[in-house]
Amino acid sequence: MKECSRISFLKGLKDAVPIMLGYFAVSFTLGINAAQNGLTWYQAGLMSFLNHTSAGQAAAIRMIASGDSYLSLALSQLVINLRYMLMSTALALKLRPDTSMGERLGMSYIISDEIFGISIMQKAPISAWYSIGAMTAASPGWVLGTILGAVMGNVLPASITTALSVALYAMFIAVIFPPVKQDPIIAAVIAASMASSWLFDVLPAFRQLSFGFKVIILTIALSALFAFIRPLPEDTEATDAA
């Protein structure tokens, strides 16, 4: 490894330590949820090793428990995780021109919200080894937390595991609450999502749909609706330059 790559790797490793600790706490509750829905510690750990996304994994666990089809599971994961394609594109535009395909594949293993956040903040051109270092620190926290949660979920009393599993939803609330205070449109999106999900559970026309297809339909429909209502403002500088 070249000296500059080594420095970038160690910096990413250091910067991602807080992320690793946060991942461990969140994935612990995810592991409990997996155990409650019939997954073994090995299955839960393998899922976290291959898929670093709390929303996607939480949806997948529920779909597996409800017996959804493989097609429904795959499509729901594609829709839920589409944002990572945009993040990867943004990072690719800031990478060093001499970044090899192997380095690109290495950093692509985990482009989570948090890893993307600290990587995109680096001064361009970005070294792929920074993201690889961050991944090296953060990924074990996610995987080990899931495994420990799944193991403890089969050992602890049901009352305790039920209480701990609520922490996963608390995490989602903690993520959405700060931007809600700054932008009312985000609050409207969340309210519409909750109301639509409730309607899909009670209306006869939608009640029989599988959980996975409900996720797919609601995600696409609500995203399209609010993209139309609140499009991103045009880049005035780019417009003037053109």
C-alpha positions in Angstrom: 0.0 0.0 0.0 1.4 3.4 -0.9 2.1 5.9 1.9 -0.8 8.3 0.9 -3.2 5.3 0.7 -2.0 4.1 4.1 -2.6 7.6 5.6 -6.1 7.8 4.1 -6.9 4.3 5.3 -5.8 5.1 8.9 -7.8 8.4 8.8 -10.9 6.6 7.7 -10.4 3.9 10.3 -10.2 6.6 13.0 -13.1 8.7 11.8 -15.4 5.7 11.7 -14.9 4.6 15.3 -18.0 6.5 16.5 -20.0 5.1 13.6 -18.9 1.6 14.7 -20.2 2.2 18.2 -23.5 3.5 16.9 -23.8 0.6 14.5 -23.3 -1.9 17.3 -26.1 -0.4 19.4 -28.6 -0.2 16.5 -27.8 -3.6 15.0 -28.2 -5.2 18.5 -31.9 -4.4 18.4 -32.0 -5.5 14.8 -30.6 -8.9 15.9 -33.3 -9.2 18.6 -35.9 -8.5 16.0 -34.4 -11.1 13.7 -34.5 -13.7 16.5 -38.1 -12.9 17.3 -39.0 -13.6 13.7 -37.3 -17.0 13.5 -33.9 -16.2 12.1 -30.8 -17.9 13.7 -27.8 -15.9 14.8 -25.9 -17.1 11.8 -28.6 -16.0 9.3 -29.0 -12.6 11.0 -25.2 -12.1 11.0 -24.9 -13.1 7.3 -27.7 -10.7 6.5 -25.8 -7.8 8.2 -22.5 -8.9 6.6 -24.1 -8.6 3.1 -26.5 -5.7 3.6 -25.6 -2.7 5.7 -29.0 -1.0 5.9 -31.3 -0.9 8.9 -34.4 0.0 6.9 -33.8 -2.6 4.3 -33.0 -5.3 6.8 -35.9 -4.5 9.1 -38.2 -4.8 6.1 -36.6 -8.0 4.9 -36.9 -9.6 8.3 -40.6 -8.8 8.4 -41.1 -10.1 4.9 -39.2 -13.3 5.6 -41.4 -13.9 8.7 -44.6 -13.3 6.7 -43.5 -15.7 3.9 -43.2 -13.1 1.1 -41.8 -14.3 -2.3 -38.2 -13.9 -3.3 -39.3 -11.5 -6.1 -41.1 -9.3 -3.6 -38.2 -9.3 -1.3 -35.7 -8.4 -4.1 -37.9 -5.6 -5.5 -38.5 -4.1 -2.1 -34.7 -4.0 -1.3 -34.1 -2.4 -4.7 -36.6 0.3 -4.0 -35.6 0.9 -0.4 -31.9 1.1 -1.2 -32.0 3.1 -4.4 -30.4 6.1 -2.6 -27.1 4.2 -2.4 -26.8 4.4 -6.2 -27.0 8.2 -6.0 -24.4 8.2 -3.2 -22.1 6.0 -5.1 -22.3 8.2 -8.2 -21.6 11.3 -6.1 -18.5 9.6 -4.6 -17.3 8.3 -7.9 -17.2 11.9 -9.3 -14.8 13.0 -6.5 -12.5 10.0 -6.6 -8.9 10.2 -7.7 -8.6 9.7 -11.4 -6.1 6.8 -10.9 -8.5 4.8 -8.6 -8.4 1.2 -9.8 -11.4 -1.0 -10.3 -10.4 -3.1 -7.3 -10.3 -0.1 -5.1 -13.7 1.0 -6.3 -15.2 -2.4 -5.7 -13.6 -2.5 -2.2 -15.2 0.8 -1.1 -18.5 -0.2 -2.7 -18.9 -3.0 -0.1 -20.5 -0.4 2.3 -21.7 2.9 1.1 -24.1 3.5 4.0 -25.5 6.9 4.9 -22.9 7.4 7.6 -19.9 6.2 5.6 -21.0 8.3 2.6 -21.4 11.3 4.9 -17.8 11.3 6.2 -16.4 10.3 2.8 -18.0 13.0 0.8 -16.8 15.6 3.3 -13.2 14.8 2.4 -11.4 17.3 0.1 -11.4 16.2 -3.5 -9.9 14.1 -5.0 -11.0 11.4 -2.6 -8.8 8.4 -2.0 -10.8 5.1 -2.0 -8.7 3.9 0.9 -10.4 6.5 3.2 -13.8 4.8 2.6 -12.2 1.3 2.9 -10.7 2.3 6.2 -14.0 3.6 7.5 -15.7 0.4 6.3 -13.1 -1.7 8.1 -13.9 0.0 11.4 -17.7 0.3 11.0 -18.7 -3.1 9.4 -17.6 -5.3 12.3 -19.7 -3.2 14.7 -22.8 -3.8 12.5 -22.3 -7.5 12.1 -21.2 -8.4 15.6 -24.0 -6.3 17.1 -26.6 -8.2 15.0 -25.1 -11.5 16.0 -25.1 -10.7 19.7 -28.6 -9.3 19.5 -29.8 -12.5 17.9 -28.1 -14.7 20.5 -29.4 -12.6 23.4 -32.9 -12.6 21.8 -33.0 -16.3 22.2 -31.8 -16.2 25.8 -33.4 -13.1 27.5 -37.0 -13.2 28.7 -39.6 -12.1 26.2 -40.5 -9.0 28.2 -37.0 -7.7 28.0 -36.4 -8.5 24.3 -39.7 -6.8 23.4 -38.7 -3.7 25.2 -35.2 -3.7 23.6 -36.6 -4.2 20.1 -38.5 -0.9 20.4 -35.0 0.8 20.2 -35.0 0.2 16.5 -38.0 2.4 16.0 -36.5 5.0 18.4 -33.5 5.1 16.1 -35.7 5.8 13.1 -37.4 8.6 15.0 -34.0 10.1 16.0 -33.0 10.1 12.4 -36.1 11.9 11.1 -36.8 14.3 14.0 -34.0 16.9 13.4 -34.9 17.5 9.7 -38.6 17.7 10.5 -38.0 20.7 12.7 -36.2 22.5 9.8 -38.5 21.6 6.9 -42.3 21.2 7.2 -42.5 19.4 3.9 -40.5 16.5 5.5 -43.1 16.4 8.3 -45.8 16.2 5.6 -44.0 13.3 3.9 -43.8 11.4 7.1 -47.4 12.0 8.0 -48.6 11.0 4.5 -46.4 7.8 4.7 -47.9 6.8 8.1 -51.5 7.5 6.9 -51.0 5.7 3.7 -49.5 2.7 5.4 -52.4 2.6 7.8 -54.9 2.8 4.9 -53.2 -0.1 3.1 -53.6 -2.2 6.2 -57.4 -1.5 6.7 -58.8 -1.0 3.2 -60.1 -4.3 1.7 -58.6 -3.5 -1.8 -55.0 -3.3 -0.3 -55.2 -5.5 2.8 -54.4 -8.7 0.9 -51.2 -7.4 -0.6 -48.0 -8.7 0.8 -45.9 -6.5 3.0 -43.2 -6.3 0.4 -45.5 -5.0 -2.4 -47.0 -2.5 0.0 -43.5 -1.1 0.6 -42.8 -1.0 -3.1 -46.0 0.7 -4.0 -46.0 3.3 -1.2 -42.3 4.1 -1.6 -42.6 4.8 -5.4 -46.0 6.6 -5.1 -45.0 8.9 -2.3 -41.6 9.6 -3.7 -43.1 10.6 -7.1 -45.8 12.7 -5.5 -43.5 14.8 -3.3 -40.9 15.1 -6.0 -43.7 16.7 -8.1 -44.9 18.9 -5.2 -41.4 19.9 -4.0 -38.8 19.5 -6.8 -35.2 20.4 -6.0 -34.4 24.0 -7.0 -32.4 24.5 -10.1 -28.8 25.4 -9.9 -28.9 29.0 -10.8 -25.1 29.2 -11.3 -25.2 26.3 -13.7 -28.2 27.9 -15.5 -26.4 31.3 -15.8 -23.3 29.6 -17.1 -25.3 27.8 -19.8 
